[in-house]
Amino acid sequence: MVTGKKYGFATAACRIVLGAVFVFSGIVKSIDPWGTAIKVDEYLEAFGMEALQSLSGAIAIGQCVLELVLGLMLLFKVCMRVAGVVTMALMSFFTLLALVIAIWNPIDDCGCFGAALEISNWATFAKNVVLLPLSILVWRYWRGKQDAACVVTGCIWTAVFAVVALSINLWSWFCLPPIDGFPYRKGTNLRTEIMCTACMHRSVVLVYEDMQTGDIREFSLSDTTWYDTSRWRYVDTRSIYDYLPEDAAKYDFALWRDGLNCADELLFADGRTYMLLMRDADRLSEHALQNITEFAEHAADSGERIMLVAGTDGEGVSVPDMELNGRVFPVYGMDRRLMALILRADAGVVEIMDGVVADKRPWRSMDDLL
């Protein structure tokens, strides 16, 4: 009897731990399904399954919904016979996949907790090695029990969980993630908080000592005052990039046109600039292209500065200009990985004011900025 109670307590603890992990994983990925889709793309590419990349969005949303629903089922003991066997099957698959990824190392991060928590491939495998026995214990405990609640009430609650999870995913997919924890969130000063090799000549300052007063003063490279060596003594050379956090250099901010990195044209432009981003310009829907065209025309007619940016497969790739309703707009190229950090959508607009990210919208609601 005592042993049975201890076994019950142990399985309850395993169920709660598994449920909490699945809920956390499902939530952080559900509020950023675009990021999950990008990670799915990386997996498909690593395994030579590029033909399925057109389905990466559907696969990502399906995974997010399944993980969140399973986590809620485990936490609230809903349809446990089904939840137990599906959880064990998933953990077996994820453990095997994590081992392959850890040995082969085709990607840096498994993406199991989205952008909220990045862990190494071997740490992911270790985590799964711990969780797999827990899932087996839960499955063994519930497989022989009559799960009468699964007949009506359990099915209703499972459907409710699925609707909630799917709603979160679709909202985040068609709008923007409700929590923007990425390097290019609103309020980011692009001139001082991100890496841009094309802008380094603007960020370097020379530190000199005034030999008459002993004061320390900083000069830009264009300021020739420090040429007077009878008064100014060189002390140091500094750059804002000396103090950037490690994640700021993850992707170099670059805008390519005619083979040149023109990022400084955007980052150091005075006033407002609308950066219209198109991840795959050739695959945009007619509705999306119409919204972008109307926005570009209205902004241009109002005297606003706009920059059309198309996604590319790497740096240094230039793209042809785009004709919208008879008006030709220059188009800049941007690496799609960088674009995904800036805007979690297939297309949209980022408003930049004096080098600071002021706002961002997906193409469905971009007119709100005008």
Secondary structure as a PSIPRED ss2 file (coil, helix, strand):
# PSIPRED VFORMAT (PSIPRED V4.0)

   1 M C   1.000  0.000  0.000
   2 V H   0.000  1.000  0.000
   3 T H   0.000  1.000  0.000
   4 G H   0.000  1.000  0.000
   5 K H   0.000  1.000  0.000
   6 K H   0.000  1.000  0.000
   7 Y H   0.000  1.000  0.000
   8 G H   0.000  1.000  0.000
   9 F H   0.000  1.000  0.000
  10 A H   0.000  1.000  0.000
  11 T H   0.000  1.000  0.000
  12 A H   0.000  1.000  0.000
  13 A H   0.000  1.000  0.000
  14 C H   0.000  1.000  0.000
  15 R H   0.000  1.000  0.000
  16 I H   0.000  1.000  0.000
  17 V H   0.000  1.000  0.000
  18 L H   0.000  1.000  0.000
  19 G H   0.000  1.000  0.000
  20 A H   0.000  1.000  0.000
  21 V H   0.000  1.000  0.000
  22 F H   0.000  1.000  0.000
  23 V H   0.000  1.000  0.000
  24 F H   0.000  1.000  0.000
  25 S H   0.000  1.000  0.000
  26 G H   0.000  1.000  0.000
  27 I H   0.000  1.000  0.000
  28 V H   0.000  1.000  0.000
  29 K H   0.000  1.000  0.000
  30 S H   0.000  1.000  0.000
  31 I C   1.000  0.000  0.000
  32 D C   1.000  0.000  0.000
  33 P H   0.000  1.000  0.000
  34 W H   0.000  1.000  0.000
  35 G H   0.000  1.000  0.000
  36 T H   0.000  1.000  0.000
  37 A H   0.000  1.000  0.000
  38 I H   0.000  1.000  0.000
  39 K H   0.000  1.000  0.000
  40 V H   0.000  1.000  0.000
  41 D H   0.000  1.000  0.000
  42 E H   0.000  1.000  0.000
  43 Y H   0.000  1.000  0.000
  44 L H   0.000  1.000  0.000
  45 E H   0.000  1.000  0.000
  46 A H   0.000  1.000  0.000
  47 F C   1.000  0.000  0.000
  48 G C   1.000  0.000  0.000
  49 M C   1.000  0.000  0.000
  50 E H   0.000  1.000  0.000
  51 A H   0.000  1.000  0.000
  52 L H   0.000  1.000  0.000
  53 Q H   0.000  1.000  0.000
  54 S H   0.000  1.000  0.000
  55 L H   0.000  1.000  0.000
  56 S H   0.000  1.000  0.000
  57 G H   0.000  1.000  0.000
  58 A H   0.000  1.000  0.000
  59 I H   0.000  1.000  0.000
  60 A H   0.000  1.000  0.000
  61 I H   0.000  1.000  0.000
  62 G H   0.000  1.000  0.000
  63 Q H   0.000  1.000  0.000
  64 C H   0.000  1.000  0.000
  65 V H   0.000  1.000  0.000
  66 L H   0.000  1.000  0.000
  67 E H   0.000  1.000  0.000
  68 L H   0.000  1.000  0.000
  69 V H   0.000  1.000  0.000
  70 L H   0.000  1.000  0.000
  71 G H   0.000  1.000  0.000
  72 L H   0.000  1.000  0.000
  73 M H   0.000  1.000  0.000
  74 L H   0.000  1.000  0.000
  75 L H   0.000  1.000  0.000
  76 F C   1.000  0.000  0.000
  77 K C   1.000  0.000  0.000
  78 V C   1.000  0.000  0.000
  79 C C   1.000  0.000  0.000
  80 M H   0.000  1.000  0.000
  81 R H   0.000  1.000  0.000
  82 V H   0.000  1.000  0.000
  83 A H   0.000  1.000  0.000
  84 G H   0.000  1.000  0.000
  85 V H   0.000  1.000  0.000
  86 V H   0.000  1.000  0.000
  87 T H   0.000  1.000  0.000
  88 M H   0.000  1.000  0.000
  89 A H   0.000  1.000  0.000
  90 L H   0.000  1.000  0.000
  91 M H   0.000  1.000  0.000
  92 S H   0.000  1.000  0.000
  93 F H   0.000  1.000  0.000
  94 F H   0.000  1.000  0.000
  95 T H   0.000  1.000  0.000
  96 L H   0.000  1.000  0.000
  97 L H   0.000  1.000  0.000
  98 A H   0.000  1.000  0.000
  99 L H   0.000  1.000  0.000
 100 V H   0.000  1.000  0.000
 101 I H   0.000  1.000  0.000
 102 A H   0.000  1.000  0.000
 103 I H   0.000  1.000  0.000
 104 W H   0.000  1.000  0.000
 105 N C   1.000  0.000  0.000
 106 P C   1.000  0.000  0.000
 107 I C   1.000  0.000  0.000
 108 D C   1.000  0.000  0.000
 109 D C   1.000  0.000  0.000
 110 C C   1.000  0.000  0.000
 111 G C   1.000  0.000  0.000
 112 C C   1.000  0.000  0.000
 113 F C   1.000  0.000  0.000
 114 G C   1.000  0.000  0.000
 115 A C   1.000  0.000  0.000
 116 A C   1.000  0.000  0.000
 117 L C   1.000  0.000  0.000
 118 E C   1.000  0.000  0.000
 119 I C   1.000  0.000  0.000
 120 S C   1.000  0.000  0.000
 121 N H   0.000  1.000  0.000
 122 W H   0.000  1.000  0.000
 123 A H   0.000  1.000  0.000
 124 T H   0.000  1.000  0.000
 125 F H   0.000  1.000  0.000
 126 A H   0.000  1.000  0.000
 127 K H   0.000  1.000  0.000
 128 N H   0.000  1.000  0.000
 129 V H   0.000  1.000  0.000
 130 V H   0.000  1.000  0.000
 131 L H   0.000  1.000  0.000
 132 L H   0.000  1.000  0.000
 133 P H   0.000  1.000  0.000
 134 L H   0.000  1.000  0.000
 135 S H   0.000  1.000  0.000
 136 I H   0.000  1.000  0.000
 137 L H   0.000  1.000  0.000
 138 V H   0.000  1.000  0.000
 139 W H   0.000  1.000  0.000
 140 R H   0.000  1.000  0.000
 141 Y H   0.000  1.000  0.000
 142 W H   0.000  1.000  0.000
 143 R H   0.000  1.000  0.000
 144 G C   1.000  0.000  0.000
 145 K C   1.000  0.000  0.000
 146 Q C   1.000  0.000  0.000
 147 D C   1.000  0.000  0.000
 148 A H   0.000  1.000  0.000
 149 A H   0.000  1.000  0.000
 150 C H   0.000  1.000  0.000
 151 V C   1.000  0.000  0.000
 152 V C   1.000  0.000  0.000
 153 T H   0.000  1.000  0.000
 154 G H   0.000  1.000  0.000
 155 C H   0.000  1.000  0.000
 156 I H   0.000  1.000  0.000
 157 W H   0.000  1.000  0.000
 158 T H   0.000  1.000  0.000
 159 A H   0.000  1.000  0.000
 160 V H   0.000  1.000  0.000
 161 F H   0.000  1.000  0.000
 162 A H   0.000  1.000  0.000
 163 V H   0.000  1.000  0.000
 164 V H   0.000  1.000  0.000
 165 A H   0.000  1.000  0.000
 166 L H   0.000  1.000  0.000
 167 S H   0.000  1.000  0.000
 168 I H   0.000  1.000  0.000
 169 N H   0.000  1.000  0.000
 170 L H   0.000  1.000  0.000
 171 W H   0.000  1.000  0.000
 172 S H   0.000  1.000  0.000
 173 W H   0.000  1.000  0.000
 174 F H   0.000  1.000  0.000
 175 C C   1.000  0.000  0.000
 176 L C   1.000  0.000  0.000
 177 P C   1.000  0.000  0.000
 178 P C   1.000  0.000  0.000
 179 I C   1.000  0.000  0.000
 180 D C   1.000  0.000  0.000
 181 G C   1.000  0.000  0.000
 182 F C   1.000  0.000  0.000
 183 P C   1.000  0.000  0.000
 184 Y C   1.000  0.000  0.000
 185 R C   1.000  0.000  0.000
 186 K C   1.000  0.000  0.000
 187 G C   1.000  0.000  0.000
 188 T C   1.000  0.000  0.000
 189 N E   0.000  0.000  1.000
 190 L C   1.000  0.000  0.000
 191 R C   1.000  0.000  0.000
 192 T C   1.000  0.000  0.000
 193 E C   1.000  0.000  0.000
 194 I C   1.000  0.000  0.000
 195 M C   1.000  0.000  0.000
 196 C C   1.000  0.000  0.000
 197 T H   0.000  1.000  0.000
 198 A H   0.000  1.000  0.000
 199 C H   0.000  1.000  0.000
 200 M H   0.000  1.000  0.000
 201 H H   0.000  1.000  0.000
 202 R H   0.000  1.000  0.000
 203 S H   0.000  1.000  0.000
 204 V E   0.000  0.000  1.000
 205 V E   0.000  0.000  1.000
 206 L E   0.000  0.000  1.000
 207 V E   0.000  0.000  1.000
 208 Y E   0.000  0.000  1.000
 209 E E   0.000  0.000  1.000
 210 D E   0.000  0.000  1.000
 211 M C   1.000  0.000  0.000
 212 Q C   1.000  0.000  0.000
 213 T C   1.000  0.000  0.000
 214 G C   1.000  0.000  0.000
 215 D C   1.000  0.000  0.000
 216 I E   0.000  0.000  1.000
 217 R E   0.000  0.000  1.000
 218 E E   0.000  0.000  1.000
 219 F E   0.000  0.000  1.000
 220 S E   0.000  0.000  1.000
 221 L C   1.000  0.000  0.000
 222 S C   1.000  0.000  0.000
 223 D C   1.000  0.000  0.000
 224 T C   1.000  0.000  0.000
 225 T H   0.000  1.000  0.000
 226 W H   0.000  1.000  0.000
 227 Y H   0.000  1.000  0.000
 228 D C   1.000  0.000  0.000
 229 T C   1.000  0.000  0.000
 230 S C   1.000  0.000  0.000
 231 R C   1.000  0.000  0.000
 232 W E   0.000  0.000  1.000
 233 R E   0.000  0.000  1.000
 234 Y E   0.000  0.000  1.000
 235 V E   0.000  0.000  1.000
 236 D E   0.000  0.000  1.000
 237 T E   0.000  0.000  1.000
 238 R E   0.000  0.000  1.000
 239 S E   0.000  0.000  1.000
 240 I H   0.000  1.000  0.000
 241 Y H   0.000  1.000  0.000
 242 D H   0.000  1.000  0.000
 243 Y H   0.000  1.000  0.000
 244 L C   1.000  0.000  0.000
 245 P C   1.000  0.000  0.000
 246 E H   0.000  1.000  0.000
 247 D H   0.000  1.000  0.000
 248 A H   0.000  1.000  0.000
 249 A H   0.000  1.000  0.000
 250 K C   1.000  0.000  0.000
 251 Y C   1.000  0.000  0.000
 252 D C   1.000  0.000  0.000
 253 F C   1.000  0.000  0.000
 254 A C   1.000  0.000  0.000
 255 L C   1.000  0.000  0.000
 256 W E   0.000  0.000  1.000
 257 R E   0.000  0.000  1.000
 258 D C   1.000  0.000  0.000
 259 G C   1.000  0.000  0.000
 260 L E   0.000  0.000  1.000
 261 N E   0.000  0.000  1.000
 262 C C   1.000  0.000  0.000
 263 A H   0.000  1.000  0.000
 264 D H   0.000  1.000  0.000
 265 E H   0.000  1.000  0.000
 266 L H   0.000  1.000  0.000
 267 L H   0.000  1.000  0.000
 268 F C   1.000  0.000  0.000
 269 A C   1.000  0.000  0.000
 270 D C   1.000  0.000  0.000
 271 G C   1.000  0.000  0.000
 272 R E   0.000  0.000  1.000
 273 T E   0.000  0.000  1.000
 274 Y E   0.000  0.000  1.000
 275 M E   0.000  0.000  1.000
 276 L E   0.000  0.000  1.000
 277 L E   0.000  0.000  1.000
 278 M E   0.000  0.000  1.000
 279 R C   1.000  0.000  0.000
 280 D C   1.000  0.000  0.000
 281 A H   0.000  1.000  0.000
 282 D H   0.000  1.000  0.000
 283 R H   0.000  1.000  0.000
 284 L C   1.000  0.000  0.000
 285 S C   1.000  0.000  0.000
 286 E H   0.000  1.000  0.000
 287 H H   0.000  1.000  0.000
 288 A H   0.000  1.000  0.000
 289 L H   0.000  1.000  0.000
 290 Q H   0.000  1.000  0.000
 291 N H   0.000  1.000  0.000
 292 I H   0.000  1.000  0.000
 293 T H   0.000  1.000  0.000
 294 E H   0.000  1.000  0.000
 295 F H   0.000  1.000  0.000
 296 A H   0.000  1.000  0.000
 297 E H   0.000  1.000  0.000
 298 H H   0.000  1.000  0.000
 299 A H   0.000  1.000  0.000
 300 A H   0.000  1.000  0.000
 301 D H   0.000  1.000  0.000
 302 S C   1.000  0.000  0.000
 303 G C   1.000  0.000  0.000
 304 E C   1.000  0.000  0.000
 305 R E   0.000  0.000  1.000
 306 I E   0.000  0.000  1.000
 307 M E   0.000  0.000  1.000
 308 L E   0.000  0.000  1.000
 309 V E   0.000  0.000  1.000
 310 A E   0.000  0.000  1.000
 311 G E   0.000  0.000  1.000
 312 T E   0.000  0.000  1.000
 313 D C   1.000  0.000  0.000
 314 G C   1.000  0.000  0.000
 315 E C   1.000  0.000  0.000
 316 G C   1.000  0.000  0.000
 317 V C   1.000  0.000  0.000
 318 S C   1.000  0.000  0.000
 319 V C   1.000  0.000  0.000
 320 P C   1.000  0.000  0.000
 321 D C   1.000  0.000  0.000
 322 M E   0.000  0.000  1.000
 323 E E   0.000  0.000  1.000
 324 L E   0.000  0.000  1.000
 325 N C   1.000  0.000  0.000
 326 G C   1.000  0.000  0.000
 327 R E   0.000  0.000  1.000
 328 V E   0.000  0.000  1.000
 329 F E   0.000  0.000  1.000
 330 P C   1.000  0.000  0.000
 331 V E   0.000  0.000  1.000
 332 Y E   0.000  0.000  1.000
 333 G E   0.000  0.000  1.000
 334 M E   0.000  0.000  1.000
 335 D E   0.000  0.000  1.000
 336 R H   0.000  1.000  0.000
 337 R H   0.000  1.000  0.000
 338 L H   0.000  1.000  0.000
 339 M H   0.000  1.000  0.000
 340 A H   0.000  1.000  0.000
 341 L H   0.000  1.000  0.000
 342 I H   0.000  1.000  0.000
 343 L C   1.000  0.000  0.000
 344 R C   1.000  0.000  0.000
 345 A C   1.000  0.000  0.000
 346 D C   1.000  0.000  0.000
 347 A E   0.000  0.000  1.000
 348 G E   0.000  0.000  1.000
 349 V E   0.000  0.000  1.000
 350 V E   0.000  0.000  1.000
 351 E E   0.000  0.000  1.000
 352 I E   0.000  0.000  1.000
 353 M E   0.000  0.000  1.000
 354 D C   1.000  0.000  0.000
 355 G C   1.000  0.000  0.000
 356 V E   0.000  0.000  1.000
 357 V E   0.000  0.000  1.000
 358 A E   0.000  0.000  1.000
 359 D E   0.000  0.000  1.000
 360 K E   0.000  0.000  1.000
 361 R E   0.000  0.000  1.000
 362 P E   0.000  0.000  1.000
 363 W H   0.000  1.000  0.000
 364 R H   0.000  1.000  0.000
 365 S H   0.000  1.000  0.000
 366 M H   0.000  1.000  0.000
 367 D H   0.000  1.000  0.000
 368 D H   0.000  1.000  0.000
 369 L H   0.000  1.000  0.000
 370 L C   1.000  0.000  0.000
